[in-house]
Amino acid sequence: MWKRILEPLRKKLKGENGVRLVMLLGIAGLALILLSGFLPDKAEKQTDAASVQSAETASQKQSEQYCRRMEQQLVDVLEQVEGVGSCRVMLTATGSPETIYAQDAEQEQGENRTRIQRKCVIVSDSGSQQPLVQQIAAPEISGVIVVCSGASSAVVQERVTKAVQAVLHLAAGRICVVPAA
């Protein structure tokens, strides 16, 4: 059975045209193999999208946690100020925590120019490699509202405003102090 199928194919492949056909098919196969390396995998796209989304969610959670910690610290301090009484604080922040990685700099000097090449410092930890974190910058606080029982007094409002300005480095226009109901 195979002889009947292969015999006509052998006759066609003999000669110069057969060699050209085999060479052409081989080159086409190699080209397809090479091109397949450039095509992104569907799994990679889904993984990249999921990692970006999880990074954004984690960043948002970190920002919220930072704001809640700062709010609690402000409440603890402000309730100690004379005349404030009980209070509640709400912060708003812009952006998210920013991670700054350590970098190595190599400098090359030529006749008329200086070239600086920066590389991220990589640390190996139990088989995995990660960039070395130099600093994590907190999100920027953009506004504060303080609700306290003693805020009906202008003196208390001024004390609270100055205390918040000192702690958060905010302009007075970004701080609102109101009396509690």
Secondary structure, DSSP 8 states (H G I E B T S, - for coil): -HHHHHHHHHHHHSSHHHHHHHHHHHHHHHHHHHHHTTS--HHHHHHHHHHHHHHHHHHHHHHHHHHHHHHHHHHHHHTTSTTT-SEEEEEEEES--EEEE-EEEEEEE-SS-EEEEEEE-EEEETTEEEE-EEEEE--EEEEEEEEETTTTSHHHHHHHHHHHHHHH---GGGEEEEE--
